[in-house]
Amino acid sequence: MEQGQKRPFSGPVSVLHGRWLPKTAIPAGYAALIDAFGLAVPIPITLAAIGRRHKVYQAQGWKLYTPRHEPEASLTGHLTFA
């Protein structure tokens, strides 16, 4: 775990910060960073997650990417993705 990180990057979830995902997925980019570091920042209008399907789509305030888009589970990986 990196310095300042409250908990490890999340695995698959259905709800993140009170927002339901269209399908169970792994938070990515800003969503993952806000969750892992416990950042007290406004939640972006659209969050990103990595879904199980090989289809990129947007629904309910989430943009779901394919497994091949999954960033490295690190600060650098998620910042690069964001």
Secondary structure as the mmCIF struct_conf table of DSSP 4:
data_model
#
loop_
_struct_conf.conf_type_id
_struct_conf.id
_struct_conf.beg_label_comp_id
_struct_conf.beg_label_asym_id
_struct_conf.beg_label_seq_id
_struct_conf.end_label_comp_id
_struct_conf.end_label_asym_id
_struct_conf.end_label_seq_id
TURN_TY1_P TURN_TY1_P1 GLN A 3 GLY A 4
BEND BEND1 LYS A 6 ARG A 7
HELX_LH_PP_P HELX_LH_PP_P1 PRO A 8 SER A 10
BEND BEND2 PRO A 12 PRO A 12
STRN STRN1 VAL A 13 LEU A 16
TURN_TY1_P TURN_TY1_P2 HIS A 17 GLY A 18
STRN STRN2 ARG A 19 ALA A 28
TURN_TY1_P TURN_TY1_P3 GLY A 29 GLY A 29
HELX_RH_AL_P HELX_RH_AL_P1 TYR A 30 PHE A 37
TURN_TY1_P TURN_TY1_P4 GLY A 38 GLY A 38
BEND BEND3 VAL A 41 VAL A 41
HELX_LH_PP_P HELX_LH_PP_P2 PRO A 42 PRO A 44
BEND BEND4 ILE A 45 THR A 46
STRN STRN3 LEU A 47 ILE A 50
BEND BEND5 ARG A 52 HIS A 54
STRN STRN4 TYR A 57 ALA A 59
TURN_TY1_P TURN_TY1_P5 GLN A 60 GLY A 61
STRN STRN5 TRP A 62 TYR A 65
HELX_RH_3T_P HELX_RH_3T_P1 PRO A 67 HIS A 69
HELX_LH_PP_P HELX_LH_PP_P3 GLU A 70 GLU A 72
BEND BEND6 ALA A 73 SER A 74
HELX_RH_AL_P HELX_RH_AL_P2 LEU A 75 PHE A 81
#
